[in-house]
Amino acid sequence: MFQSLSALKESFRFALNAMKNNILRTFLSLLGVTVGIFSIIGVLAAVDSLDKEIRDSLSTLDQSTIWLSPIPFKPVEVPRWKWQQFPTIDYQEYQYLQKNLPNLKAISYGMFNIPRQNVKYNGETLQNVSVEAVTEGFYDIESIELKDGRFFNEQESVNGSAVVVLGFEISKQLFGEAFNPVGKKVRFMSKKFTVIGVMKKQGAGVFGASKDEQLFVPATIALNIYNIKNKTVIPYIKLLPEAKADYDEFLGTLQQRFRQKRAVKPAEVDNFFITELKGAASAIEEVIGVLTTIGWLIGGFSLLVGGFGIANIMFVSVKERTNLIGIQKALGAKRKFILLQFLFESILLSVFGGLIGLFLVWIITLILSAQIDEFTFVLSTANIILGISVTFVIGVIAGIIPAIGASRLDPVEAIRTGM
């Protein structure tokens, strides 16, 4: 056992000395593996960061959430010219579903594409603020958490009361983070609105704008201001079935009831779109899978080039040290000692290159995280272990054939060749 450990130690020392004695060659050998690991782990780190951000955003939504809209949120077979002629979703249809859809936990009527507003308070003006017009059910569907005050109730929603809930950043910029603005009045949409609540800090929003930078008002207020029939704003209905409900049955009932409401004939296609959050999450996972595959392909080519580069250097190294190999074997060095000597050199070249690539990825994640607000790039432990493991395997594959060739050299022929 001690002899084996001694052989390993000596082989390791010989490998390090060989690398030190050929700095330029070592650097060039490292370069290919460094680029390969940088490409793979860089892409994986970016994909993991995006995946984490998406999952954090989806964590506030129940996976059973469903959107009913006149426009598609995903690729569909219906031609664009046709769905552009679909009728808009009006408030009465929302009320119909609210009263007639069984197993309904929460429902909200809302509108996309409301023009951005300039919000004023005591001479302070915030420009281009995003406004979200919804009904009271939005609070339950989105699992909103409030820092101060409350969300508007059903009566305020139905009556179109001039009340507003502020996103965290909007409240901070208008009133300061420590101040509670509940009861204060702000002006936008040519109206004065009473602040009744402030949301807790949400962070970046993957799907659209962050709630931190939005205002929330009753949908009926916006309905009185904007004409939904000219489609400058796009109404939608968001629904959440009860946990005990059969999801597929709920979807079927929703489609059937809405077709009945619109008097769609049996032979006709739906003149509306139902989008499931589950489907959106699956589509996102597919995109992330494609990005990961692309990262492996790009990095794989670089690693292939790097592996060939290391193998080539190892063959050159064996040729240059043929005389030394012959002398070592003549003095009693075993095949295993010679093999490990060159195999360690190959592995060290590959692993050092991988570590440099990982270090570069880590530096870039720190820089990007500091530069981009509300988005954190992460280099996970799993990716670090993966990077080191891949470089180790590349080192073994690239060095094993030259190492075996060196270990099988005849000592007499090796000394004569070297001379």
HELIX and SHEET records of a PDB file:
HELIX    1   1 PHE A    2  ASN A   21  1                                  20    
HELIX    2   2 ILE A   23  LEU A   58  1                                  36    
HELIX    3   3 ARG A   80  TRP A   83  1                                   4    
HELIX    4   4 TYR A   91  ASN A  100  1                                  10    
HELIX    5   5 PHE A  138  ILE A  141  1                                   4    
HELIX    6   6 GLU A  154  ASN A  159  1                                   6    
HELIX    7   7 PHE A  168  PHE A  175  1                                   8    
HELIX    8   8 LYS A  211  GLU A  213  5                                   3    
HELIX    9   9 ALA A  219  ILE A  225  1                                   7    
HELIX   10  10 ILE A  228  ASN A  230  5                                   3    
HELIX   11  11 TYR A  247  ARG A  262  1                                  16    
HELIX   12  12 LEU A  277  GLU A  320  1                                  44    
HELIX   13  13 THR A  322  ALA A  330  1                                   9    
HELIX   14  14 ARG A  335  GLN A  371  1                                  37    
HELIX   15  15 THR A  381  SER A  407  1                                  27    
HELIX   16  16 PRO A  411  GLY A  418  1                                   8    
SHEET    1   A 6 GLN A 117  TYR A 121  0                                        
SHEET    2   A 6 GLU A 124  VAL A 134 -1                                        
SHEET    3   A 6 LEU A 104  PHE A 112 -1                                        
SHEET    4   A 6 ILE A 234  PRO A 241 -1                                        
SHEET    5   A 6 ILE A  66  SER A  69 -1                                        
SHEET    6   A 6 PHE A 273  GLU A 276 -1                                        
SHEET    1   B 6 GLN A 117  TYR A 121  0                                        
SHEET    2   B 6 GLU A 124  VAL A 134 -1                                        
SHEET    3   B 6 GLN A 214  PRO A 218  1                                        
SHEET    4   B 6 VAL A 163  LEU A 166 -1                                        
SHEET    5   B 6 LYS A 191  MET A 199  1                                        
SHEET    6   B 6 LEU A 146  GLY A 149 -1                                        
SHEET    1   C 6 GLN A 117  TYR A 121  0                                        
SHEET    2   C 6 GLU A 124  VAL A 134 -1                                        
SHEET    3   C 6 GLN A 214  PRO A 218  1                                        
SHEET    4   C 6 VAL A 163  LEU A 166 -1                                        
SHEET    5   C 6 LYS A 191  MET A 199  1                                        
SHEET    6   C 6 LYS A 185  PHE A 188 -1                                        
END                                                                             
